[in-house]
Amino acid sequence: MADGKIRYWLYQWLQRGKVLVVTIMAFIVLGVMLFFTYNFTFLSPVKKAVQEFSMTDIYYQILQETGKPDTSPLITIVDMTEMTSRRDLARALEDIEACGPKIIGVDIILEGRKDDVEGDDMITQVAANYQNIIWSMKLTDFVDDELEYGDVIRSFFTDSLEVQEGVTNMQRRLYGGVKRRLDQGWLLRGQLMPSFSTRVLNGYADKTIYDTEIQSIDVNFTPTNFTVIDADSVLMHPELIADRIVLFGAMNEEADMHYTPLGKIPGIVLLAYSIQTLLSQNQIVEVKGFTLWACSFILIMLTYWERVKRKKWIVHHAHPIVQLIIGFPIVSSIISFLWMALALWFAFLLFCGYDISFNLGISFSAIAFLTTAEYSYLTLLDYLKLTDFSNEQ
């Protein structure tokens, strides 16, 4: 008797809460799929693809293909790809200084002394004479999450001179993948080291705008044109140097290319986007956790509710031709596609207007399982129909 009452109650509840139940089942199916993806080694390529996926990449691509990028008025890149000697690098930095930049960020690490003694002396003199240069350094030999790195690569003159330096490492877990985040502080044998981008921006502002204790931000890759001039023609364009942030590095060095949401770009441009994000304070805010899952659940429930209402409308519509056209599978698929396109467009507007990134990957994945969830729901309902409720009514 008790078992029959439970079945009767469950049958009635399922009938009344169809939209909610099917939505929950779609999420359950998605959860099972993710469980297998993350716990079976042969699915590791799928796991990596899921981890690397970000809706912001799609938003940036839309902006890149449809919009006209603005030109940064504060950041200029000086390309030194063709320069091979340290004396040429020293002369180029002196030319830049002659044009009155506010701060210079040098994305080059000059390891060890070379046979060119004069060139070594010239670049050392530049480092000694100018205090508005941020020199790059790179941390190596990762130890653990507590100490992070155990060694550092610096330019040779830092042993004898006190200069400003910043770490150019990007997120360790993303090496070989897409670069999206900037760490503002790194640990060298447990000691906090500031990032290159943070040091450049603080130098430009003549004060500490960003504390290195703030560990990580999402870089804003809204397509931007950064002015690029050749290192040997700096004196011909002083207006592009004066009072600006000048980044000195290679634009065409294959070893220093990185994959980003905008495609493959030079490391110096990646640093420019990082600095611009700090400068504008328009970092991307990614919707995460409970808020993301709750919004996704509502979107899935609205999607299925629309399907149910459309089916009822088709059944009750008087004209058979309209029933045939609207009920045709291709037409139904087009309507579903347009519905998801509308959701994507709304998320895109949210991204453009407020720098908020909503990951529709969860929603779209669950939508793909709605048919399976509905079939499971109907199967459960058919099973409960076989129960004799005569004694319960």
BASE-810200 format. One record per residue: x, y, z of N, C-alpha, C in turn; residue in three letters. Coordinates in steps of 0.02 Angstrom, whole numbers, padded with zeros to 5 digits, always signed. Atoms other than C-alpha are relative to their C-alpha. Last residue first. Example, Ala and Ser with C-alpha at 12.3 -4.5 7.8 and 13.67 -1.06 7.14 Angstrom:
// BASE-810200
-00042-00059-00003+00684-00053+00357-00039+00055+00037SER/+00045-00059+00000+00615-00225+00390+00045+00060+00000ALA/
//
This chain:
// BASE-810200
+00040-00054+00026-00392+00346-00305-00069+00002+00035GLN/-00025-00064-00026-00260+00246-00213-00045+00058-00021GLU/+00011-00004-00071-00337+00074-00228+00020+00067+00031ASN/+00072+00003-00015-00357+00089-00415-00014+00007+00074SER/+00015-00053-00048-00177+00147-00436-00074-00003+00023PHE/+00072-00001-00013-00119-00015-00519-00015+00052+00055ASP/+00020+00010-00070+00057+00023-00577-00075+00006+00007THR/+00015+00072-00008+00088+00002-00764-00022-00016+00072LEU/+00068+00013+00023+00076+00191-00784-00022-00072+00011LYS/+00045-00014-00055+00233+00208-00677-00073-00011-00019LEU/-00010+00051-00051+00335+00121-00811-00049+00010+00058TYR/+00032+00061+00024+00263+00232-00947+00006-00056+00052ASP/+00072-00011-00005+00310+00387-00846-00038-00062-00021LEU/+00017+00004-00071+00488+00324-00824-00075+00007+00010LEU/-00009+00071-00019+00502+00293-01011-00019-00011+00073THR/+00059+00036+00025+00429+00466-01046+00004-00074+00017LEU/+00059-00021-00037+00560+00547-00934-00062-00039-00022TYR/-00005+00032-00066+00702+00447-01010-00060+00016+00042SER/+00014+00072+00011+00645+00500-01185+00003-00038+00067TYR/+00072+00007+00010+00638+00681-01126-00020-00073-00011GLU/+00033-00009-00065+00814+00670-01055-00075-00008-00007ALA/-00013+00059-00041+00881+00596-01217-00035+00005+00067THR/+00038+00054+00032+00797+00736-01317+00009-00065+00039THR/+00070-00006-00018+00863+00866-01194-00043-00056-00030LEU/+00025+00060-00033+01042+00803-01208-00074+00004+00017PHE/-00011+00057+00044+01100+00931-01337-00027-00065+00029ALA/+00052-00003+00052+01021+01067-01231+00006-00060-00047ILE/+00061+00029-00030+01135+01011-01088-00058+00000-00050ALA/-00011+00072-00007+01289+01043-01196-00062-00034+00028SER/+00006+00031+00066+01221+01212-01251+00012-00075+00003PHE/+00069-00002+00024+01191+01265-01072-00008-00037-00066SER/+00041+00044-00042+01360+01208-01007-00071-00004-00026ILE/-00018+00070+00016+01454+01287-01153-00042-00049+00040GLY/+00060+00035+00023+01359+01451-01131+00015-00073-00016LEU/-00018+00060+00038+01501+01522-01026-00063-00039-00019ASN/+00044+00055-00022+01448+01696-00973+00013-00059-00046PHE/-00001+00059+00044+01587+01825-00990-00042-00056+00031SER/+00020+00059-00037+01555+01996-00913-00005-00059-00049ILE/-00060+00042-00009+01651+02143-00987-00015-00061+00043ASP/-00019+00001-00071+01496+02254-00959+00061-00043+00015TYR/+00021-00057-00039+01438+02311-01130+00028+00003+00070GLY/-00022-00064+00029+01533+02196-01246-00015+00059+00045CYS/-00073-00002+00001+01515+02040-01138+00025+00068-00025PHE/-00021-00005-00070+01332+02069-01099+00076+00006+00005LEU/+00014-00069-00019+01302+02100-01284+00020+00013+00072LEU/-00050-00041+00034+01388+01934-01323-00010+00074+00018PHE/-00062+00008-00038+01282+01843-01193+00055+00044-00030ALA/+00010-00035-00064+01124+01914-01275+00064-00004+00042PHE/-00001-00072+00014+01187+01861-01447-00008+00041+00065TRP/-00070-00019+00013+01226+01686-01385+00006+00075-00012LEU/-00035+00004-00064+01052+01668-01311+00073+00021-00007ALA/+00024-00056-00040+00975+01728-01474+00034+00002+00068LEU/-00034-00058+00027+01082+01604-01571-00019+00063+00038ALA/-00067+00001-00028+01018+01467-01455+00042+00059-00026MET/+00006-00012-00071+00838+01512-01499+00069+00003+00034TRP/+00011-00072-00008+00881+01526-01683-00006+00018+00074LEU/-00063-00035+00016+00954+01350-01679-00006+00075+00011PHE/-00044+00012-00057+00799+01281-01591+00067+00036-00010SER/+00026-00039-00056+00688+01362-01724+00045-00007+00062ILE/-00016-00070+00014+00797+01291-01862-00023+00045+00057ILE/-00072-00009-00013+00788+01117-01784+00021+00072-00012SER/-00010+00002-00073+00598+01126-01775+00073+00011+00018SER/+00025-00063-00025+00592+01179-01958+00010+00004+00076VAL/-00049-00051+00020+00702+01031-02005-00020+00068+00027ILE/-00061+00002-00040+00594+00912-01902+00051+00054-00018PRO/-00052+00034+00040+00429+00967-01984+00067+00002+00038PHE/-00020+00062-00032+00305+01016-01848+00053-00038-00037GLY/-00032-00015-00064+00295+01197-01903+00025-00063+00034ILE/-00061-00042+00010+00263+01149-02084+00037+00010+00066ILE/-00051+00038+00035+00142+01004-02052+00065+00039-00005LEU/-00024+00053-00044+00040+01094-01920+00058-00038-00032GLN/-00042-00033-00050+00029+01247-02032+00028-00052+00049VAL/-00062-00018+00035-00034+01135-02172+00049+00034+00048ILE/-00047+00057+00004-00160+01052-02054+00066+00018-00035PRO/-00019+00011+00070-00245+01218-02008+00052-00055-00005HIS/+00053+00026+00043-00333+01212-01840+00023-00020-00069ALA/+00011-00047+00055-00186+01230-01723-00049-00032-00051HIS/+00065-00034-00005-00210+01124-01567-00013+00050-00057HIS/+00055+00048-00007-00071+00999-01600-00068+00034-00003VAL/+00006+00037+00063+00052+01129-01664-00060-00047+00002ILE/+00028-00047+00048+00022+01243-01514-00012-00035-00067TRP/+00071-00007-00016+00051+01097-01395-00035+00046-00051LYS/+00034+00063+00018+00215+01057-01482-00075+00004+00014LYS/+00005+00002+00073+00270+01240-01474-00036-00063-00022ARG/+00052-00046+00021+00228+01250-01289-00009-00002-00075LYS/+00064+00029-00021+00333+01096-01252-00058+00043-00024VAL/+00013+00059+00042+00480+01161-01355-00069-00030+00017ARG/+00018-00024+00067+00473+01332-01272-00017-00058-00046GLU/+00068-00027-00007+00471+01250-01100-00025+00026-00068TRP/+00046+00056+00004+00625+01150-01153-00073+00022+00005TYR/-00006+00032+00066+00724+01306-01193-00050-00057-00007THR/+00037-00042+00048+00659+01399-01040+00002-00031-00070LEU/+00071+00009-00015+00717+01254-00929-00043+00042-00048MET/+00021+00066+00025+00887+01252-01013-00075-00010+00011ILE/+00000-00003+00073+00908+01441-00986-00023-00067-00031LEU/+00058-00039+00021+00855+01427-00804-00005+00003-00076ILE/+00061+00040-00013+00979+01287-00773-00062+00036-00024PHE/+00003+00052+00051+01119+01385-00856-00063-00042+00008SER/+00021-00033+00062+01082+01536-00746-00006-00051-00057CYS/+00069-00021-00009+01090+01425-00590-00027+00033-00064ALA/+00043+00059+00005+01249+01338-00649-00073+00018+00007TRP/-00003+00028+00067+01339+01502-00684-00048-00059-00008LEU/+00034-00047+00045+01282+01585-00523-00002-00028-00071THR/+00073+00008-00006+01329+01432-00420-00037+00044-00049PHE/+00031+00030-00058+01510+01432-00480-00076-00005-00003GLY/-00022+00067-00021+01571+01551-00613-00044-00027+00056LYS/+00052+00027-00044+01528+01705-00716+00018-00072+00017VAL/+00030+00062+00023+01692+01770-00787-00050-00026+00051GLU/+00029+00034-00058+01735+01952-00758-00037-00062-00026VAL/+00060+00039+00013+01850+02014-00896-00022-00035+00064ILE/-00013+00071+00005+01973+02147-00842-00067-00037-00009GLN/+00057+00034+00031+01927+02325-00881+00015-00073-00009ASN/+00037+00033-00054+02047+02411-00760-00064-00033-00026GLN/+00070-00018+00007+02099+02520-00909-00043-00027+00057SER/+00006-00073+00007+02283+02516-00863-00073+00022-00001LEU/-00013-00031-00064+02283+02338-00797-00012+00075-00002LEU/+00052+00023-00046+02200+02274-00955+00008+00031+00068THR/+00060-00038+00016+02315+02382-01062-00058-00020+00046GLN/-00009-00067-00029+02466+02307-00975-00062+00042-00012ILE/+00001+00007-00073+02407+02130-01014+00005+00068+00034SER/+00069+00012-00020+02364+02175-01194-00006-00006+00076TYR/+00036-00063+00011+02538+02249-01217-00073-00007+00021ALA/-00015-00044-00057+02617+02095-01138-00037+00067-00006LEU/+00034+00030-00057+02530+01986-01266+00011+00042+00062LEU/+00070-00022+00007+02591+02105-01401-00042-00028+00057VAL/+00001-00071-00016+02771+02081-01341-00070+00029-00006ILE/+00000-00009-00072+02745+01892-01339-00004+00073+00021GLY/-00066-00005-00031+02700+01893-01523-00006+00012+00076PRO/-00027-00068-00001+02524+01836-01574+00069+00001+00034ILE/-00071+00001-00018+02444+01672-01628+00028+00071-00003LYS/-00044+00038+00044+02254+01681-01627+00072+00004+00025GLY/-00004-00035+00064+02147+01816-01550+00042-00037-00052LEU/+00066-00001+00031+02093+01705-01404-00001+00035-00068PRO/+00046-00039-00041+02280+01680-01374-00070-00005-00031THR/+00070+00006+00021+02415+01563-01440-00045+00035+00051TYR/+00045+00032-00047+02590+01627-01408-00070-00004-00028HIS/+00069-00007+00022+02740+01674-01514-00045-00041+00047MET/+00037-00039-00050+02912+01702-01436-00071+00015-00025ASP/-00007+00032-00066+03011+01566-01525-00041+00036+00054ALA/+00043+00058-00004+02944+01628-01692+00003-00033+00068GLU/-00043+00053-00026+03022+01799-01669-00043-00061+00013GLU/-00002+00055+00049+02931+01924-01780+00049-00055+00021ASN/+00066+00013+00028+02874+02062-01664-00002-00061-00045MET/+00003+00028+00068+03029+02064-01556-00072-00013-00021ALA/-00006+00072+00009+03045+02178-01405-00009-00021-00072GLY/-00056+00013+00045+03043+02354-01333+00010-00076-00005PHE/-00021+00069-00008+02879+02407-01255+00051-00017-00054LEU/-00034+00028+00059+02856+02594-01239+00023-00070+00017VAL/-00029+00064-00019+02727+02664-01118+00030-00030-00063ILE/+00036+00063+00008+02700+02841-01175+00034-00058+00036ARG/+00048+00009-00055+02754+03016-01122-00041-00064-00006ASP/+00003-00047-00056+02843+03045-01290-00057-00015+00048ALA/-00039+00023-00057+02862+02890-01398-00012+00042+00062ILE/+00027+00066-00017+02738+02906-01543+00035-00030+00061LEU/+00068-00010-00027+02771+03094-01555-00032-00067+00020GLU/-00003-00015-00072+02958+03056-01572-00070+00008+00031PRO/+00069-00002-00026+02928+02968-01739+00000+00016+00075HIS/+00043-00029+00051+03084+02990-01847-00072+00008+00025MET/-00008-00073-00001+03197+02964-01696-00043+00035-00052LEU/+00033-00030-00059+03128+02787-01677+00003+00076-00002VAL/+00033-00061+00023+03175+02733-01853-00036+00036+00056SER/-00047-00046+00032+03307+02600-01816-00033+00064-00026ASP/-00049-00027-00047+03198+02512-01687+00047+00050-00031ALA/-00064+00036+00001+03057+02490-01811+00050+00035+00047ASP/-00051-00033+00041+02888+02563-01761+00065-00040+00004ILE/-00064+00035+00003+02730+02475-01699+00048+00039-00046VAL/-00047-00031+00047+02573+02566-01642+00067-00035+00004THR/-00055-00032-00035+02459+02445-01550+00049+00027-00052PHE/-00060-00012+00040+02294+02408-01634+00051+00035+00043ASN/-00030-00066-00004+02166+02336-01515+00060+00004-00047THR/-00049-00016+00053+02049+02186-01523+00021+00073+00002PRO/+00040-00038+00048+01963+02161-01352+00048+00027-00054THR/-00027+00002+00068+02087+02040-01275-00046+00034-00050PHE/+00051-00023+00046+02051+02084-01093+00030+00004-00070ASN/-00022-00052+00047+02170+01979-00989-00058+00017-00047VAL/+00013+00020+00069+02085+01883-00848+00020+00058-00046ASP/+00057-00033+00031+02168+01924-00682-00009-00030-00070ILE/+00015+00018+00069+02283+01833-00560-00061+00038-00026SER/-00038+00051+00036+02377+01854-00398-00015-00005-00075GLN/+00056+00019+00042+02327+02015-00313+00029-00047-00053ILE/+00037+00050-00038+02471+02012-00189-00063-00022-00037GLU/-00014+00067+00026+02571+02099-00325-00034-00054+00041THR/-00042+00036-00047+02486+02262-00278+00010-00071-00026ASP/+00016+00070-00012+02417+02358-00425+00052-00031+00046TYR/+00071+00008+00016+02414+02546-00433-00023-00070+00015ILE/+00022+00069+00001+02580+02572-00344-00076-00002-00012THR/+00025+00023-00064+02638+02745-00392-00023-00072-00007LYS/-00042-00027-00055+02729+02838-00529-00027-00017+00069ASP/+00042-00040-00044+02585+02794-00647+00039+00034+00056ALA/+00034-00050+00040+02698+02732-00787-00040+00048+00044TYR/-00050-00049+00020+02810+02642-00663-00030+00057-00041GLY/-00015-00039-00059+02660+02556-00586+00052+00053-00014ASN/+00057-00045-00013+02605+02503-00760+00013+00043+00061LEU/+00005-00051+00052+02776+02434-00807-00055+00050+00015VAL/-00054-00048-00010+02799+02344-00641-00002+00056-00052ARG/+00015-00039-00060+02628+02261-00654+00053+00053+00011THR/+00055-00046+00016+02659+02205-00834-00016+00045+00059SER/-00026-00052+00044+02829+02129-00790-00054+00053-00013PHE/+00000+00015+00072+02755+02030-00647+00026+00060-00039SER/+00053-00032+00040+02808+02063-00469+00005-00020-00073PRO/-00031-00041+00053+02912+01935-00371-00055+00031-00042MET/+00045-00028+00051+02851+01862-00206+00038+00045-00047LEU/-00001-00073-00002+02982+01759-00113-00041+00028-00057GLN/+00043-00026-00052+02941+01575-00083-00003+00075+00005GLY/-00021+00030-00063+03089+01508-00183-00039+00030+00059ARG/-00067+00027+00013+03039+01628-00321+00027-00024+00067LEU/-00043+00017-00056+02852+01657-00307+00066-00030-00025LEU/-00026+00068+00005+02756+01749-00441+00047-00012+00059TRP/-00055+00016-00045+02645+01903-00433+00020-00073-00007GLY/-00034-00062-00017+02529+01988-00556+00057-00011+00049GLN/-00017+00001-00071+02480+01825-00639+00038+00063+00016ASP/-00062-00032-00020+02398+01861-00807+00009-00007+00075LEU/-00004-00032-00066+02265+01751-00883+00070+00027+00013ARG/+00057-00044-00015+02209+01703-01058+00009+00039+00064ARG/-00016-00046-00055+02354+01613-01143-00059+00047+00010LYS/+00020-00069+00012+02290+01468-01249+00015+00042+00061VAL/+00071-00012+00013+02384+01306-01236-00012+00073-00013GLY/+00021+00043+00055+02565+01247-01247-00073+00008-00017GLY/-00053+00006+00050+02598+01321-01077-00020-00051-00053TYR/+00024-00012+00068+02429+01348-00996+00056-00003-00052LEU/+00045+00054+00021+02465+01268-00827-00024+00009-00072ARG/-00036+00063+00012+02616+01382-00803-00045-00054-00028ARG/+00025+00055-00041+02517+01544-00822+00032-00066-00019GLN/+00072+00003+00002+02629+01670-00911-00021-00061+00041MET/+00034+00065+00004+02807+01708-00862-00076+00010-00008ASN/+00039+00005+00062+02869+01885-00898-00034-00068-00009THR/+00004+00069+00026+02928+01922-00721-00045-00002-00062VAL/+00065+00030-00006+02974+02104-00688-00002-00067-00034GLY/+00014+00060+00039+03136+02196-00657-00071-00024+00012GLU/+00069+00022-00009+03192+02369-00600-00013-00060-00046GLN/+00047-00021+00052+03380+02389-00590-00070-00026+00017VAL/+00067+00006-00028+03514+02383-00455-00050+00029-00051GLU/+00041-00060-00001+03675+02352-00547-00068-00014+00032LEU/-00039-00058-00023+03817+02227-00524-00041+00064+00005SER/-00044+00022-00055+03730+02058-00538+00036+00060+00031ASP/+00038-00006-00063+03588+02137-00640+00042-00023+00060THR/-00020-00059-00038+03714+02165-00781-00037+00007+00066PHE/-00064+00007-00034+03699+01986-00847+00018+00059+00045PHE/-00053-00029+00040+03514+01994-00888+00064+00004+00041SER/-00004-00074+00000+03411+01878-00781+00052+00022-00051ARG/-00045-00022+00053+03354+01695-00784-00004+00076-00004ILE/+00021-00057+00040+03279+01636-00621+00053+00015-00052VAL/-00055-00036+00032+03282+01480-00514-00027+00055-00045ASP/-00061+00005-00037+03176+01382-00390+00058+00038-00030GLY/-00060+00010+00040+02999+01420-00444+00064+00003+00042TYR/+00005-00011+00073+02833+01389-00353+00068-00012-00033GLU/-00059-00040+00016+02878+01387-00166-00001+00025-00073LEU/-00016-00044-00056+02707+01329-00108+00058+00046-00015GLU/+00048-00054-00003+02638+01257-00271+00015+00049+00057ASP/+00066+00022-00022+02794+01153-00300-00045+00061+00006ASP/-00011+00045-00057+02970+01164-00372-00066-00031+00024VAL/+00057+00001-00045+02959+01240-00547+00010-00052+00055PHE/-00007+00055-00048+03133+01254-00621-00056+00002+00052ASP/-00007+00068+00026+03123+01424-00709+00003-00050+00058THR/-00009+00050-00052+03072+01604-00678+00001-00069-00031LEU/+00042+00059+00007+03100+01730-00817+00016-00051+00054LYS/-00034+00059-00026+03166+01907-00805-00050-00058-00004MET/+00037+00063-00010+03121+02064-00898+00044-00053+00031SER/-00033+00056+00035+03197+02236-00877-00037-00064+00017TRP/+00017+00062-00035+03089+02386-00830+00029-00057-00041ILE/+00001+00060+00041+03172+02547-00889-00017-00060+00045ILE/+00070+00011+00021+03133+02714-00807-00006-00060-00047ASN/+00037+00035-00051+03295+02717-00708-00073-00013-00018GLN/+00072-00013+00005+03409+02763-00852-00038-00044+00050TYR/+00017-00070+00009+03597+02784-00832-00075+00014+00004ASN/-00022-00040-00057+03647+02615-00759-00027+00072-00004ALA/+00036+00023-00060+03546+02508-00879+00017+00042+00061ALA/+00070-00019+00009+03610+02611-01026-00040-00019+00063VAL/+00003-00072-00012+03788+02592-00963-00072+00026-00006GLN/-00006-00009-00072+03766+02403-00953-00005+00073+00019THR/+00066+00017-00027+03703+02403-01133+00000+00006+00077ILE/+00050-00050+00021+03858+02497-01189-00068-00014+00031MET/-00011-00061-00039+03980+02391-01088-00054+00053-00017ASP/+00019+00013-00069+03910+02230-01159+00005+00062+00043ASP/+00073+00005-00002+03919+02301-01336-00025-00013+00071GLY/+00026-00068+00006+04100+02354-01309-00077+00000+00004GLU/-00009-00034-00064+04145+02181-01244-00029+00071-00003VAL/+00005-00071+00016+04072+02094-01397+00003+00040+00065ASP/-00066-00020+00024+04133+01920-01352+00002+00074-00016ASP/-00018+00026+00065+03975+01899-01250+00070+00022-00019LYS/-00040-00045+00042+03929+01920-01067+00019-00035-00065ARG/-00073+00006+00004+03792+01815-00991+00034+00051-00045GLY/-00035+00047-00044+03606+01814-01028+00075+00000-00013GLU/-00069+00003+00027+03529+01969-01105+00042-00044+00047LEU/-00045+00019-00054+03343+01944-01070+00069-00012-00030ILE/-00060+00036+00022+03233+02042-01189+00040-00018+00062ILE/+00017+00071+00000+03057+02109-01164+00057-00041-00030ASP/-00044+00036+00046+03116+02283-01117-00013-00075+00006VAL/-00002+00070-00020+02978+02389-01041+00039-00040-00051GLY/-00019+00047+00052+03008+02575-01057+00000-00071+00030ILE/-00028+00062-00025+02920+02707-00952+00016-00045-00059ILE/+00013+00001-00072+02866+02888-00975+00033-00061+00031LYS/+00054+00046-00021+02949+02903-01145-00011+00005+00075PRO/+00037-00014-00061+03050+03061-01184-00057-00046+00018GLY/+00067-00023+00020+03108+03049-01365-00046+00011+00061CYS/-00006-00068+00026+03293+03041-01315-00068+00029-00019ALA/-00005-00046-00057+03253+02887-01209+00003+00073-00023GLU/+00066-00001-00031+03197+02795-01366+00000+00050+00058ILE/+00044-00038+00045+03357+02841-01456-00069+00007+00030ASP/-00018-00070-00009+03458+02781-01306-00042+00045-00044GLU/+00028-00022-00064+03363+02616-01310+00017+00072+00014LEU/+00073-00006+00009+03403+02597-01496-00033+00024+00064ALA/+00013-00062+00037+03587+02634-01464-00075+00011-00009ARG/-00014-00057-00044+03595+02501-01329-00015+00066-00035ALA/+00054-00004-00050+03509+02372-01439+00010+00060+00045LEU/+00058-00027+00035+03631+02410-01580-00060+00007+00047ASP/-00014-00071+00010+03778+02388-01460-00059+00033-00037ARG/+00019-00037-00060+03701+02225-01403+00014+00074-00007ARG/-00055-00017-00045+03709+02151-01577-00024+00042+00058SER/-00036+00060-00024+03575+02056-01674+00055+00017+00050THR/-00062-00018-00035+03442+02184-01717+00033-00062+00030MET/-00057+00002+00046+03315+02131-01849+00067+00015+00035GLU/-00011+00068+00027+03179+02086-01723+00065-00004-00040THR/-00073+00008+00007+03197+02252-01628+00018-00069-00030MET/-00020+00067+00023+03016+02310-01645+00075-00004-00012ASP/-00059-00010+00042+02969+02461-01540+00028-00069-00018VAL/-00047+00056+00003+02792+02442-01474+00057+00017-00047ILE/-00035+00006+00064+02693+02596-01423+00049-00058+00005THR/-00051+00053+00005+02564+02601-01283+00028-00002-00071ILE/-00049-00002-00054+02465+02754-01229+00057-00050-00007LEU/-00035-00065-00001+02350+02803-01372+00057+00003+00050PRO/-00018-00020-00068+02300+02622-01410+00038+00066-00002SER/-00073-00001-00008+02223+02612-01583+00016+00027+00070THR/-00028-00066-00018+02040+02561-01588+00076-00007+00005ASP/-00036-00010-00063+01992+02400-01677+00023+00072+00010PRO/-00061-00034+00019+01861+02406-01816+00038+00017+00064LYS/-00012-00068-00023+01727+02277-01779+00065+00029-00027GLY/+00054-00046+00016+01654+02125-01865+00014+00072+00018THR/+00023+00006+00069+01794+01997-01878-00052+00053-00020GLU/-00056-00007+00047+01893+02041-01723-00024+00001-00072GLN/-00023-00070+00000+01738+02072-01618+00055+00012-00051LEU/+00054-00039+00030+01665+01903-01667+00021+00073-00004ILE/-00002+00012+00072+01833+01820-01632-00055+00039-00036GLN/-00055-00039+00028+01839+01903-01461+00005-00010-00076TYR/+00017-00071-00002+01666+01837-01417+00055+00043-00032TYR/+00050-00012+00052+01710+01662-01474-00018+00074-00003ILE/-00035+00007+00064+01870+01659-01370-00048+00014-00058ASP/-00032-00064+00016+01771+01729-01223+00037-00004-00066THR/+00044-00039+00043+01663+01573-01230+00031+00067-00018MET/+00023-00061-00032+01808+01472-01161-00043+00039-00049SER/+00054-00037+00033+01861+01294-01199-00019+00062+00040PHE/-00026-00057+00037+02031+01240-01133-00054+00043-00030GLU/-00035-00046-00044+01962+01127-00997+00023+00063-00036GLN/+00050-00030-00044+01836+01045-01113+00032+00052+00045VAL/+00040-00046+00041+01969+01016-01247-00052+00036+00043ALA/-00041-00059+00014+02086+00941-01118-00038+00052-00040LYS/-00007-00038-00063+01951+00824-01055+00040+00063-00012LYS/+00064-00035-00009+01911+00770-01234+00003+00043+00063VAL/+00004-00054+00050+02095+00730-01264-00065+00040+00006PRO/-00040-00059-00020+02097+00638-01094+00001+00054-00054SER/+00038-00060+00018+01954+00521-01145+00038+00064+00017LEU/+00006+00000+00073+02066+00367-01148-00040+00060-00025PHE/-00059-00027+00033+02115+00411-00969-00006+00003-00076THR/-00026+00054+00043+01942+00387-00896+00056+00028-00044PHE/-00024+00057-00040+01896+00495-00745+00025-00059-00043ASN/-00053-00019-00047+01869+00671-00814+00031-00060+00035TYR/-00053-00038+00034+01772+00624-00971+00059+00013+00046THR/-00039+00046+00041+01672+00488-00882+00059+00036-00033PHE/-00033+00047-00045+01616+00610-00748+00045-00048-00039PHE/-00059-00034-00026+01580+00744-00879+00039-00046+00047LEU/-00048-00007+00054+01463+00624-00970+00065+00033+00024MET/-00028+00067+00011+01376+00578-00808+00053+00003-00055VAL/-00045+00017-00055+01353+00761-00765+00033-00067-00008GLY/-00061-00040+00010+01280+00800-00936+00051-00017+00054LEU/-00035+00031+00057+01155+00657-00915+00066+00036-00013VAL/-00027+00064-00025+01108+00725-00742+00039-00036-00056ILE/-00060-00014-00039+01091+00900-00813+00031-00063+00027PHE/-00051-00022+00049+00971+00838-00947+00065+00016+00036ALA/-00028+00060+00033+00875+00742-00812+00054+00019-00050MET/-00044+00033-00049+00853+00903-00710+00033-00062-00032ILE/-00059-00042-00007+00785+00992-00864+00050-00031+00049THR/-00041+00011+00060+00667+00846-00900+00064+00042+00004VAL/-00030+00067-00004+00602+00854-00721+00046-00013-00059VAL/-00051+00001-00052+00573+01043-00722+00037-00068+00001LEU/-00054-00044+00021+00480+01043-00887+00058-00003+00049VAL/-00037+00027+00057+00374+00891-00841+00060+00043-00018LYS/-00065-00035+00003+00323+00953-00669+00044-00023-00057GLY/+00008-00072-00010+00136+00913-00671+00067+00038-00011ARG/+00045-00028+00050+00151+00740-00748-00004+00077+00005GLN/-00035-00001+00064+00302+00696-00644-00043+00030-00055LEU/-00050-00054-00002+00213+00748-00484+00038+00006-00066TRP/+00034-00064+00004+00062+00640-00524+00049+00058-00002GLN/+00031-00005+00067+00168+00487-00561-00034+00068-00009TYR/-00054-00014+00047+00275+00515-00405-00028+00009-00071LEU/-00022-00069-00010+00120+00528-00295+00054+00020-00051TRP/+00055-00044+00022+00049+00368-00369+00020+00074+00006TYR/+00001+00002+00073+00215+00277-00352-00054+00047-00027ARG/-00059-00035+00023+00231+00332-00170+00001+00004-00077ILE/+00011-00072-00010+00052+00281-00134+00059+00041-00026LYS/+00046-00023+00051+00082+00110-00214-00013+00075+00007GLY/-00037-00003+00063+00236+00080-00108-00045+00027-00055ASP/-00044-00059-00004+00137+00124+00049+00038+00009-00065ALA/+00041-00060+00000+00000+00000+00000+00043+00063+00000MET/
//
